[in-house]
Amino acid sequence: MKQHITRADVYRMYDTVIFCDEIKNIAAICGLFPEYYNAGTFGWNWDLYAFDRVAVVGGYRSFPKYTRRVDYKDSKKIEKHLKTLKTQRGKVAAAIRLIKKYAGV
């Protein structure tokens, strides 16, 4: 089950924060679920997926002050590549590697 987290907690807990618009699609292909979420006055804001001290954030409202970003076109490239892989473990490892690559980490 997801836990609520604040932006300040994210910056304190993770070394790198990457915003990816299409992380839900990538996570669905890999069979991953978000560990944290954030909601405010107007409802749900974003979900957070954690990978090795790297937080990948995606959601309805953008994540302010993020330092890295994976564009829509790059997200679609990642999705296309992940669909060609057979094993779940290989998909997760490739997703982490490609997200970091396209974000410039």
Secondary structure, 3 states (H helix, E strand, C coil): CCEECCHHHHHHHCCEEEEECCHHHHHHHHCCCCCEEEEECCEEEEEEEEECCEEEEEECCCCCCCCEEECHHHHHHHHHHHHHCCCHHHHHHHHHHHHHHHHCC
